[in-house]
Amino acid sequence: MTHSQSGIRETDDDARSAQKPRARWWRVAEPRPPRRTVASAAVTTSVALTVLVAVGTLTHQTVLIPPLAATTAIVTATPASPLAQPRHVLGGHLLSCLVCFAVLALGWHGPWAAALACGVACGLGLVCKVAHPPAMATAVMIMLTEPQATRFVPLLAAGAALLVLVQVVSSRVQREVYPTAWW
């Protein structure tokens, strides 16, 4: 038991119940999105990634890569977000490519170089206003796999552009607005 300033005794339980309840990590304060939004994001994500698989199959190249899958989630689930706009999607991935191929040209390779290239790409993305978190995964992927730039860059650009295009079509069908800004 404790004593309050007025001299009235209160229990520890009374004092705790008067405090604000603590937020629990499993209790999310944000509301669930409407079912229509969930369905739209799920269908558009599947369609967009299927388009990448189809293009990859037709060209005998890998177009569906983890960073583009992450991009798809951002574009379809949060289309109004600045990070989902074409400028960020295309610019972020291409800037990461530029940085990584420059670092590789300097003769730096491996995970240490990947960490450096990712940091530089992140900073430049912010400065150039094309920040896109999945582009950091693109940076790491390039640094660890060292693909040929002449093959990788066009496939990445085409993949990112196709993801934006699928979201544009999906938004038009649903009479929603995407993108909120082209560039």
ABEGO torsion letter per residue (X at the ends): XBBBAAGBBBBAAAAAAABBBBBBAABBABBBBBAAAAAAAAAAAAAAAAAAAAAAAAAGBBABBAAAAAAAAAAAABAABAAABAAAAAAAAAAAAAAAAAAAAAGBBEAAAAAAAAAAAAAAAAAAGABBAAAAAAAAAAAAAGBBAAAAAAAAAAAAAAAAAAAAAAAAAAGBBOBABAX
